[in-house]
Structure formats: C-alpha cells, structure tokens
Amino acid sequence: MANKRDLKKDINYVLGDIIEVVYIWEYANTDKDTKKSEAIIDEAIETFDDLIARVNNRSIENKKAHFKSINQDLEDKGRALIEKINKL
C-alpha cells in the first residue's frame, strides 16, 4: 500500500469502470429490462461511499492493517459486482 491517495484512486477507478461497463451493457441491450443493472450501479455507488468513508476515518490505530482490509474489501466487492454483470 503506497498511500491513502493511491487507495482512493483505486477505489474510484475500479468502481467507476464497473459502472461504465453496466452503462455499456444497457446501451447494447436496449430490449432488456434494466432493473438488475440499475441495482448493480446502486450497489457500486454504495460500496464507493462506504470505502471512501472508511479511508477517511482518522481514528484508526493500525493504519497498515486498516488500509489492507479496505483494499481486500474493494477486491472482493469488485469481483462480486463483476459476477453480477456477467449474469446479466
């Protein structure tokens, strides 16, 4: 983990790319219902808000472990969202 700024960038890029993929899917599949894809976007935004709030929490004693757990959560939630996109 390099620093807090890099972690914030990673969160932004990963979840932003996931949202972009959902928009592309919606554009390519205009005949299909978008309720599930909109739910994926909402979940990505909620995940973003949660992770950024955790990054900005200053009352952490062991910062290295805290940021490592945030990075792991980003990876896990990102994979889960990608799996949901693949099921569309």
Gaussian input, Z-matrix of N, CA and C with variables (Angstrom, degrees):
# hf/3-21g

backbone

0 1
 N
 C     1     B1
 C     2     B2     1     A1
 N     3     B3     2     A2     1     D1
 C     4     B4     3     A3     2     D2
 C     5     B5     4     A4     3     D3
 N     6     B6     5     A5     4     D4
 C     7     B7     6     A6     5     D5
 C     8     B8     7     A7     6     D6
 N     9     B9     8     A8     7     D7
 C    10    B10     9     A9     8     D8
 C    11    B11    10    A10     9     D9
 N    12    B12    11    A11    10    D10
 C    13    B13    12    A12    11    D11
 C    14    B14    13    A13    12    D12
 N    15    B15    14    A14    13    D13
 C    16    B16    15    A15    14    D14
 C    17    B17    16    A16    15    D15
 N    18    B18    17    A17    16    D16
 C    19    B19    18    A18    17    D17
 C    20    B20    19    A19    18    D18
 N    21    B21    20    A20    19    D19
 C    22    B22    21    A21    20    D20
 C    23    B23    22    A22    21    D21
 N    24    B24    23    A23    22    D22
 C    25    B25    24    A24    23    D23
 C    26    B26    25    A25    24    D24
 N    27    B27    26    A26    25    D25
 C    28    B28    27    A27    26    D26
 C    29    B29    28    A28    27    D27
 N    30    B30    29    A29    28    D28
 C    31    B31    30    A30    29    D29
 C    32    B32    31    A31    30    D30
 N    33    B33    32    A32    31    D31
 C    34    B34    33    A33    32    D32
 C    35    B35    34    A34    33    D33
 N    36    B36    35    A35    34    D34
 C    37    B37    36    A36    35    D35
 C    38    B38    37    A37    36    D36
 N    39    B39    38    A38    37    D37
 C    40    B40    39    A39    38    D38
 C    41    B41    40    A40    39    D39
 N    42    B42    41    A41    40    D40
 C    43    B43    42    A42    41    D41
 C    44    B44    43    A43    42    D42
 N    45    B45    44    A44    43    D43
 C    46    B46    45    A45    44    D44
 C    47    B47    46    A46    45    D45
 N    48    B48    47    A47    46    D46
 C    49    B49    48    A48    47    D47
 C    50    B50    49    A49    48    D48
 N    51    B51    50    A50    49    D49
 C    52    B52    51    A51    50    D50
 C    53    B53    52    A52    51    D51
 N    54    B54    53    A53    52    D52
 C    55    B55    54    A54    53    D53
 C    56    B56    55    A55    54    D54
 N    57    B57    56    A56    55    D55
 C    58    B58    57    A57    56    D56
 C    59    B59    58    A58    57    D57
 N    60    B60    59    A59    58    D58
 C    61    B61    60    A60    59    D59
 C    62    B62    61    A61    60    D60
 N    63    B63    62    A62    61    D61
 C    64    B64    63    A63    62    D62
 C    65    B65    64    A64    63    D63
 N    66    B66    65    A65    64    D64
 C    67    B67    66    A66    65    D65
 C    68    B68    67    A67    66    D66
 N    69    B69    68    A68    67    D67
 C    70    B70    69    A69    68    D68
 C    71    B71    70    A70    69    D69
 N    72    B72    71    A71    70    D70
 C    73    B73    72    A72    71    D71
 C    74    B74    73    A73    72    D72
 N    75    B75    74    A74    73    D73
 C    76    B76    75    A75    74    D74
 C    77    B77    76    A76    75    D75
 N    78    B78    77    A77    76    D76
 C    79    B79    78    A78    77    D77
 C    80    B80    79    A79    78    D78
 N    81    B81    80    A80    79    D79
 C    82    B82    81    A81    80    D80
 C    83    B83    82    A82    81    D81
 N    84    B84    83    A83    82    D82
 C    85    B85    84    A84    83    D83
 C    86    B86    85    A85    84    D84
 N    87    B87    86    A86    85    D85
 C    88    B88    87    A87    86    D86
 C    89    B89    88    A88    87    D87
 N    90    B90    89    A89    88    D88
 C    91    B91    90    A90    89    D89
 C    92    B92    91    A91    90    D90
 N    93    B93    92    A92    91    D91
 C    94    B94    93    A93    92    D92
 C    95    B95    94    A94    93    D93
 N    96    B96    95    A95    94    D94
 C    97    B97    96    A96    95    D95
 C    98    B98    97    A97    96    D96
 N    99    B99    98    A98    97    D97
 C   100   B100    99    A99    98    D98
 C   101   B101   100   A100    99    D99
 N   102   B102   101   A101   100   D100
 C   103   B103   102   A102   101   D101
 C   104   B104   103   A103   102   D102
 N   105   B105   104   A104   103   D103
 C   106   B106   105   A105   104   D104
 C   107   B107   106   A106   105   D105
 N   108   B108   107   A107   106   D106
 C   109   B109   108   A108   107   D107
 C   110   B110   109   A109   108   D108
 N   111   B111   110   A110   109   D109
 C   112   B112   111   A111   110   D110
 C   113   B113   112   A112   111   D111
 N   114   B114   113   A113   112   D112
 C   115   B115   114   A114   113   D113
 C   116   B116   115   A115   114   D114
 N   117   B117   116   A116   115   D115
 C   118   B118   117   A117   116   D116
 C   119   B119   118   A118   117   D117
 N   120   B120   119   A119   118   D118
 C   121   B121   120   A120   119   D119
 C   122   B122   121   A121   120   D120
 N   123   B123   122   A122   121   D121
 C   124   B124   123   A123   122   D122
 C   125   B125   124   A124   123   D123
 N   126   B126   125   A125   124   D124
 C   127   B127   126   A126   125   D125
 C   128   B128   127   A127   126   D126
 N   129   B129   128   A128   127   D127
 C   130   B130   129   A129   128   D128
 C   131   B131   130   A130   129   D129
 N   132   B132   131   A131   130   D130
 C   133   B133   132   A132   131   D131
 C   134   B134   133   A133   132   D132
 N   135   B135   134   A134   133   D133
 C   136   B136   135   A135   134   D134
 C   137   B137   136   A136   135   D135
 N   138   B138   137   A137   136   D136
 C   139   B139   138   A138   137   D137
 C   140   B140   139   A139   138   D138
 N   141   B141   140   A140   139   D139
 C   142   B142   141   A141   140   D140
 C   143   B143   142   A142   141   D141
 N   144   B144   143   A143   142   D142
 C   145   B145   144   A144   143   D143
 C   146   B146   145   A145   144   D144
 N   147   B147   146   A146   145   D145
 C   148   B148   147   A147   146   D146
 C   149   B149   148   A148   147   D147
 N   150   B150   149   A149   148   D148
 C   151   B151   150   A150   149   D149
 C   152   B152   151   A151   150   D150
 N   153   B153   152   A152   151   D151
 C   154   B154   153   A153   152   D152
 C   155   B155   154   A154   153   D153
 N   156   B156   155   A155   154   D154
 C   157   B157   156   A156   155   D155
 C   158   B158   157   A157   156   D156
 N   159   B159   158   A158   157   D157
 C   160   B160   159   A159   158   D158
 C   161   B161   160   A160   159   D159
 N   162   B162   161   A161   160   D160
 C   163   B163   162   A162   161   D161
 C   164   B164   163   A163   162   D162
 N   165   B165   164   A164   163   D163
 C   166   B166   165   A165   164   D164
 C   167   B167   166   A166   165   D165
 N   168   B168   167   A167   166   D166
 C   169   B169   168   A168   167   D167
 C   170   B170   169   A169   168   D168
 N   171   B171   170   A170   169   D169
 C   172   B172   171   A171   170   D170
 C   173   B173   172   A172   171   D171
 N   174   B174   173   A173   172   D172
 C   175   B175   174   A174   173   D173
 C   176   B176   175   A175   174   D174
 N   177   B177   176   A176   175   D175
 C   178   B178   177   A177   176   D176
 C   179   B179   178   A178   177   D177
 N   180   B180   179   A179   178   D178
 C   181   B181   180   A180   179   D179
 C   182   B182   181   A181   180   D180
 N   183   B183   182   A182   181   D181
 C   184   B184   183   A183   182   D182
 C   185   B185   184   A184   183   D183
 N   186   B186   185   A185   184   D184
 C   187   B187   186   A186   185   D185
 C   188   B188   187   A187   186   D186
 N   189   B189   188   A188   187   D187
 C   190   B190   189   A189   188   D188
 C   191   B191   190   A190   189   D189
 N   192   B192   191   A191   190   D190
 C   193   B193   192   A192   191   D191
 C   194   B194   193   A193   192   D192
 N   195   B195   194   A194   193   D193
 C   196   B196   195   A195   194   D194
 C   197   B197   196   A196   195   D195
 N   198   B198   197   A197   196   D196
 C   199   B199   198   A198   197   D197
 C   200   B200   199   A199   198   D198
 N   201   B201   200   A200   199   D199
 C   202   B202   201   A201   200   D200
 C   203   B203   202   A202   201   D201
 N   204   B204   203   A203   202   D202
 C   205   B205   204   A204   203   D203
 C   206   B206   205   A205   204   D204
 N   207   B207   206   A206   205   D205
 C   208   B208   207   A207   206   D206
 C   209   B209   208   A208   207   D207
 N   210   B210   209   A209   208   D208
 C   211   B211   210   A210   209   D209
 C   212   B212   211   A211   210   D210
 N   213   B213   212   A212   211   D211
 C   214   B214   213   A213   212   D212
 C   215   B215   214   A214   213   D213
 N   216   B216   215   A215   214   D214
 C   217   B217   216   A216   215   D215
 C   218   B218   217   A217   216   D216
 N   219   B219   218   A218   217   D217
 C   220   B220   219   A219   218   D218
 C   221   B221   220   A220   219   D219
 N   222   B222   221   A221   220   D220
 C   223   B223   222   A222   221   D221
 C   224   B224   223   A223   222   D222
 N   225   B225   224   A224   223   D223
 C   226   B226   225   A225   224   D224
 C   227   B227   226   A226   225   D225
 N   228   B228   227   A227   226   D226
 C   229   B229   228   A228   227   D227
 C   230   B230   229   A229   228   D228
 N   231   B231   230   A230   229   D229
 C   232   B232   231   A231   230   D230
 C   233   B233   232   A232   231   D231
 N   234   B234   233   A233   232   D232
 C   235   B235   234   A234   233   D233
 C   236   B236   235   A235   234   D234
 N   237   B237   236   A236   235   D235
 C   238   B238   237   A237   236   D236
 C   239   B239   238   A238   237   D237
 N   240   B240   239   A239   238   D238
 C   241   B241   240   A240   239   D239
 C   242   B242   241   A241   240   D240
 N   243   B243   242   A242   241   D241
 C   244   B244   243   A243   242   D242
 C   245   B245   244   A244   243   D243
 N   246   B246   245   A245   244   D244
 C   247   B247   246   A246   245   D245
 C   248   B248   247   A247   246   D246
 N   249   B249   248   A248   247   D247
 C   250   B250   249   A249   248   D248
 C   251   B251   250   A250   249   D249
 N   252   B252   251   A251   250   D250
 C   253   B253   252   A252   251   D251
 C   254   B254   253   A253   252   D252
 N   255   B255   254   A254   253   D253
 C   256   B256   255   A255   254   D254
 C   257   B257   256   A256   255   D255
 N   258   B258   257   A257   256   D256
 C   259   B259   258   A258   257   D257
 C   260   B260   259   A259   258   D258
 N   261   B261   260   A260   259   D259
 C   262   B262   261   A261   260   D260
 C   263   B263   262   A262   261   D261

   B1=1.4448
   B2=1.5185
   B3=1.3010
   B4=1.4602
   B5=1.5309
   B6=1.3122
   B7=1.4509
   B8=1.5225
   B9=1.3294
   B10=1.4591
   B11=1.5297
   B12=1.3131
   B13=1.4620
   B14=1.5354
   B15=1.3291
   B16=1.4641
   B17=1.5261
   B18=1.3247
   B19=1.4608
   B20=1.5282
   B21=1.3254
   B22=1.4655
   B23=1.5339
   B24=1.3247
   B25=1.4676
   B26=1.5217
   B27=1.3286
   B28=1.4665
   B29=1.5238
   B30=1.3317
   B31=1.4669
   B32=1.5181
   B33=1.3166
   B34=1.4560
   B35=1.5225
   B36=1.3195
   B37=1.4664
   B38=1.5231
   B39=1.3132
   B40=1.4710
   B41=1.5257
   B42=1.3211
   B43=1.4593
   B44=1.5317
   B45=1.3144
   B46=1.4599
   B47=1.5141
   B48=1.3284
   B49=1.4624
   B50=1.5314
   B51=1.3247
   B52=1.4640
   B53=1.5251
   B54=1.3235
   B55=1.4705
   B56=1.5311
   B57=1.3176
   B58=1.4616
   B59=1.5274
   B60=1.3191
   B61=1.4623
   B62=1.5284
   B63=1.3212
   B64=1.4668
   B65=1.5286
   B66=1.3206
   B67=1.4710
   B68=1.5242
   B69=1.3085
   B70=1.4600
   B71=1.5200
   B72=1.3423
   B73=1.4591
   B74=1.5240
   B75=1.3459
   B76=1.4636
   B77=1.5270
   B78=1.3275
   B79=1.4642
   B80=1.5296
   B81=1.3269
   B82=1.4635
   B83=1.5248
   B84=1.3173
   B85=1.4599
   B86=1.5259
   B87=1.2978
   B88=1.4630
   B89=1.5253
   B90=1.3263
   B91=1.4560
   B92=1.5192
   B93=1.3225
   B94=1.4682
   B95=1.5236
   B96=1.3336
   B97=1.4631
   B98=1.5306
   B99=1.3195
   B100=1.4656
   B101=1.5267
   B102=1.3240
   B103=1.4657
   B104=1.5234
   B105=1.3245
   B106=1.4633
   B107=1.5248
   B108=1.3068
   B109=1.4639
   B110=1.5263
   B111=1.3245
   B112=1.4632
   B113=1.5222
   B114=1.3210
   B115=1.4651
   B116=1.5266
   B117=1.3243
   B118=1.4572
   B119=1.5317
   B120=1.3220
   B121=1.4637
   B122=1.5243
   B123=1.3304
   B124=1.4638
   B125=1.5209
   B126=1.3279
   B127=1.4645
   B128=1.5232
   B129=1.3267
   B130=1.4637
   B131=1.5303
   B132=1.3169
   B133=1.4672
   B134=1.5275
   B135=1.3258
   B136=1.4698
   B137=1.5271
   B138=1.3220
   B139=1.4597
   B140=1.5194
   B141=1.3376
   B142=1.4586
   B143=1.5259
   B144=1.3265
   B145=1.4689
   B146=1.5261
   B147=1.3271
   B148=1.4564
   B149=1.5278
   B150=1.3188
   B151=1.4620
   B152=1.5279
   B153=1.3113
   B154=1.4644
   B155=1.5288
   B156=1.3211
   B157=1.4656
   B158=1.5212
   B159=1.3261
   B160=1.4626
   B161=1.5229
   B162=1.3301
   B163=1.4669
   B164=1.5240
   B165=1.3231
   B166=1.4646
   B167=1.5235
   B168=1.3143
   B169=1.4637
   B170=1.5272
   B171=1.3173
   B172=1.4607
   B173=1.5311
   B174=1.3073
   B175=1.4605
   B176=1.5272
   B177=1.3089
   B178=1.4673
   B179=1.5239
   B180=1.3268
   B181=1.4651
   B182=1.5263
   B183=1.3103
   B184=1.4608
   B185=1.5300
   B186=1.3290
   B187=1.4598
   B188=1.5183
   B189=1.3151
   B190=1.4604
   B191=1.5297
   B192=1.3177
   B193=1.4612
   B194=1.5264
   B195=1.3220
   B196=1.4637
   B197=1.5301
   B198=1.3250
   B199=1.4577
   B200=1.5237
   B201=1.3278
   B202=1.4615
   B203=1.5309
   B204=1.3380
   B205=1.4655
   B206=1.5304
   B207=1.3366
   B208=1.4642
   B209=1.5226
   B210=1.3210
   B211=1.4627
   B212=1.5284
   B213=1.3224
   B214=1.4611
   B215=1.5253
   B216=1.3370
   B217=1.4642
   B218=1.5232
   B219=1.3336
   B220=1.4616
   B221=1.5203
   B222=1.3078
   B223=1.4612
   B224=1.5286
   B225=1.3305
   B226=1.4662
   B227=1.5293
   B228=1.3273
   B229=1.4602
   B230=1.5204
   B231=1.3212
   B232=1.4519
   B233=1.5182
   B234=1.3141
   B235=1.4770
   B236=1.5175
   B237=1.3391
   B238=1.4654
   B239=1.5222
   B240=1.3267
   B241=1.4647
   B242=1.5270
   B243=1.3104
   B244=1.4656
   B245=1.5248
   B246=1.3208
   B247=1.4671
   B248=1.5225
   B249=1.3447
   B250=1.4587
   B251=1.5284
   B252=1.3255
   B253=1.4638
   B254=1.5253
   B255=1.3226
   B256=1.4727
   B257=1.5287
   B258=1.3246
   B259=1.4666
   B260=1.5194
   B261=1.3350
   B262=1.4764
   B263=1.5136
   A1=108.31
   A2=116.51
   A3=120.90
   A4=110.76
   A5=117.63
   A6=119.96
   A7=110.86
   A8=114.25
   A9=120.86
   A10=111.18
   A11=117.57
   A12=121.62
   A13=110.52
   A14=116.87
   A15=120.30
   A16=111.59
   A17=116.68
   A18=120.07
   A19=110.30
   A20=116.84
   A21=120.00
   A22=110.96
   A23=116.51
   A24=120.40
   A25=110.79
   A26=117.08
   A27=120.93
   A28=110.87
   A29=116.30
   A30=120.50
   A31=109.55
   A32=116.47
   A33=121.16
   A34=111.75
   A35=117.29
   A36=120.86
   A37=112.02
   A38=116.86
   A39=120.18
   A40=110.60
   A41=116.41
   A42=118.74
   A43=111.34
   A44=117.71
   A45=120.56
   A46=111.71
   A47=116.66
   A48=120.59
   A49=111.59
   A50=116.65
   A51=120.23
   A52=110.08
   A53=116.66
   A54=120.59
   A55=110.22
   A56=116.76
   A57=120.61
   A58=111.44
   A59=117.33
   A60=121.15
   A61=110.31
   A62=117.13
   A63=120.25
   A64=110.02
   A65=117.13
   A66=119.79
   A67=111.15
   A68=117.44
   A69=121.13
   A70=110.19
   A71=116.89
   A72=120.70
   A73=110.29
   A74=115.94
   A75=119.20
   A76=111.34
   A77=116.68
   A78=121.07
   A79=111.02
   A80=116.55
   A81=120.95
   A82=112.16
   A83=118.00
   A84=122.11
   A85=110.20
   A86=116.66
   A87=120.56
   A88=113.11
   A89=117.03
   A90=120.39
   A91=113.36
   A92=118.38
   A93=121.79
   A94=110.78
   A95=114.92
   A96=121.97
   A97=109.83
   A98=117.20
   A99=121.00
   A100=113.24
   A101=118.23
   A102=119.38
   A103=111.99
   A104=116.88
   A105=120.05
   A106=111.19
   A107=117.15
   A108=119.61
   A109=110.95
   A110=117.63
   A111=120.29
   A112=111.07
   A113=117.31
   A114=120.80
   A115=110.79
   A116=116.95
   A117=121.11
   A118=109.81
   A119=116.95
   A120=120.48
   A121=110.18
   A122=116.63
   A123=119.90
   A124=111.59
   A125=116.61
   A126=120.35
   A127=111.37
   A128=117.19
   A129=120.84
   A130=110.72
   A131=117.10
   A132=120.62
   A133=110.60
   A134=117.12
   A135=120.59
   A136=110.65
   A137=116.77
   A138=121.25
   A139=110.51
   A140=116.53
   A141=121.25
   A142=110.50
   A143=116.52
   A144=120.71
   A145=111.49
   A146=116.24
   A147=120.93
   A148=111.56
   A149=117.25
   A150=120.57
   A151=111.91
   A152=117.75
   A153=120.41
   A154=110.01
   A155=117.69
   A156=120.15
   A157=110.49
   A158=117.08
   A159=120.08
   A160=111.86
   A161=117.27
   A162=120.67
   A163=110.25
   A164=116.92
   A165=121.42
   A166=113.64
   A167=118.11
   A168=121.34
   A169=109.15
   A170=116.93
   A171=121.43
   A172=113.13
   A173=118.26
   A174=120.28
   A175=112.90
   A176=116.47
   A177=122.61
   A178=108.78
   A179=115.80
   A180=119.31
   A181=111.96
   A182=117.21
   A183=120.75
   A184=108.47
   A185=116.47
   A186=120.97
   A187=112.52
   A188=117.37
   A189=120.22
   A190=110.58
   A191=117.16
   A192=121.07
   A193=110.83
   A194=116.60
   A195=121.26
   A196=110.66
   A197=117.12
   A198=120.47
   A199=111.64
   A200=116.41
   A201=119.50
   A202=110.54
   A203=116.76
   A204=119.57
   A205=111.04
   A206=117.29
   A207=120.24
   A208=109.86
   A209=116.55
   A210=120.99
   A211=110.57
   A212=117.36
   A213=121.36
   A214=110.60
   A215=117.07
   A216=120.04
   A217=111.26
   A218=116.78
   A219=120.77
   A220=110.34
   A221=115.89
   A222=120.48
   A223=111.14
   A224=117.09
   A225=121.28
   A226=111.83
   A227=116.36
   A228=119.94
   A229=111.10
   A230=116.93
   A231=120.48
   A232=111.60
   A233=116.02
   A234=119.61
   A235=111.41
   A236=116.60
   A237=119.95
   A238=110.86
   A239=117.12
   A240=120.20
   A241=111.18
   A242=117.27
   A243=120.95
   A244=110.69
   A245=117.02
   A246=120.11
   A247=111.01
   A248=116.59
   A249=119.69
   A250=111.35
   A251=116.01
   A252=119.66
   A253=110.10
   A254=116.28
   A255=119.64
   A256=111.94
   A257=117.88
   A258=121.21
   A259=112.75
   A260=116.45
   A261=118.60
   A262=107.82
   D1=114.74
   D2=-177.44
   D3=-74.26
   D4=-60.15
   D5=178.12
   D6=-164.34
   D7=177.08
   D8=-176.44
   D9=-64.42
   D10=-38.34
   D11=-178.81
   D12=-61.89
   D13=-42.74
   D14=179.08
   D15=-65.27
   D16=-37.72
   D17=178.46
   D18=-64.80
   D19=-42.02
   D20=177.55
   D21=-62.72
   D22=-40.56
   D23=177.67
   D24=-63.14
   D25=-42.91
   D26=178.68
   D27=-60.18
   D28=-44.71
   D29=179.11
   D30=-60.33
   D31=-46.56
   D32=-178.72
   D33=-62.75
   D34=-45.81
   D35=-177.93
   D36=-66.73
   D37=-46.52
   D38=-176.47
   D39=-63.26
   D40=-51.90
   D41=-176.56
   D42=-73.12
   D43=-31.80
   D44=174.97
   D45=-64.08
   D46=-41.84
   D47=177.71
   D48=-64.65
   D49=-38.08
   D50=178.62
   D51=-63.62
   D52=-44.42
   D53=178.62
   D54=-63.41
   D55=-40.16
   D56=178.78
   D57=-62.79
   D58=-40.77
   D59=178.61
   D60=-63.37
   D61=-39.15
   D62=178.61
   D63=-64.64
   D64=-42.46
   D65=177.78
   D66=-62.39
   D67=-40.11
   D68=177.39
   D69=-63.30
   D70=-41.99
   D71=178.01
   D72=-61.25
   D73=-44.67
   D74=179.72
   D75=-61.93
   D76=-39.82
   D77=179.85
   D78=-66.28
   D79=-38.44
   D80=-178.28
   D81=-77.90
   D82=-21.69
   D83=-176.44
   D84=-122.82
   D85=62.48
   D86=-176.70
   D87=-67.85
   D88=-18.71
   D89=-179.36
   D90=-83.61
   D91=-10.00
   D92=-177.39
   D93=-97.51
   D94=158.11
   D95=179.24
   D96=-70.32
   D97=139.22
   D98=-175.23
   D99=-104.30
   D100=11.26
   D101=-179.45
   D102=-63.06
   D103=-42.65
   D104=-179.89
   D105=-68.45
   D106=-39.93
   D107=-179.90
   D108=-68.53
   D109=-37.47
   D110=176.18
   D111=-65.19
   D112=-34.46
   D113=176.97
   D114=-65.90
   D115=-36.10
   D116=177.49
   D117=-65.69
   D118=-41.61
   D119=178.24
   D120=-63.69
   D121=-44.30
   D122=178.35
   D123=-60.76
   D124=-41.36
   D125=179.00
   D126=-65.73
   D127=-38.09
   D128=177.79
   D129=-64.48
   D130=-40.04
   D131=178.90
   D132=-67.39
   D133=-41.72
   D134=177.19
   D135=-62.69
   D136=-41.32
   D137=178.00
   D138=-62.53
   D139=-43.60
   D140=178.11
   D141=-58.51
   D142=-49.36
   D143=-179.03
   D144=-60.32
   D145=-42.90
   D146=-179.59
   D147=-64.50
   D148=-46.99
   D149=-177.15
   D150=-67.81
   D151=-40.27
   D152=178.74
   D153=-65.76
   D154=-39.36
   D155=177.05
   D156=-62.44
   D157=-39.07
   D158=178.30
   D159=-68.21
   D160=-37.18
   D161=177.72
   D162=-64.24
   D163=-39.72
   D164=-176.60
   D165=-80.33
   D166=-4.58
   D167=178.59
   D168=-68.69
   D169=119.18
   D170=-175.79
   D171=-95.77
   D172=-5.09
   D173=-176.32
   D174=-93.77
   D175=36.66
   D176=-178.71
   D177=-103.07
   D178=134.69
   D179=-179.80
   D180=-86.33
   D181=-47.97
   D182=-179.44
   D183=-100.59
   D184=88.35
   D185=-173.81
   D186=-66.33
   D187=-36.79
   D188=-178.10
   D189=-61.53
   D190=-47.74
   D191=179.72
   D192=-66.94
   D193=-37.12
   D194=179.99
   D195=-63.46
   D196=-48.39
   D197=-179.71
   D198=-68.51
   D199=-32.45
   D200=177.08
   D201=-65.78
   D202=-39.25
   D203=178.65
   D204=-68.93
   D205=-35.71
   D206=176.43
   D207=-64.26
   D208=-43.79
   D209=179.25
   D210=-61.72
   D211=-40.95
   D212=178.76
   D213=-66.18
   D214=-41.49
   D215=177.63
   D216=-62.90
   D217=-39.38
   D218=177.21
   D219=-60.07
   D220=-44.49
   D221=-179.98
   D222=-64.08
   D223=-45.74
   D224=-178.82
   D225=-64.86
   D226=-47.86
   D227=-177.91
   D228=-69.39
   D229=-34.51
   D230=176.40
   D231=-63.22
   D232=-44.05
   D233=177.64
   D234=-63.43
   D235=-40.72
   D236=179.62
   D237=-63.25
   D238=-40.69
   D239=178.48
   D240=-66.84
   D241=-38.64
   D242=178.28
   D243=-64.70
   D244=-39.02
   D245=176.83
   D246=-62.99
   D247=-39.22
   D248=177.35
   D249=-64.52
   D250=-38.56
   D251=177.90
   D252=-64.13
   D253=-41.85
   D254=-179.88
   D255=-64.28
   D256=-26.81
   D257=179.54
   D258=-79.57
   D259=-13.61
   D260=178.84
   D261=-65.74

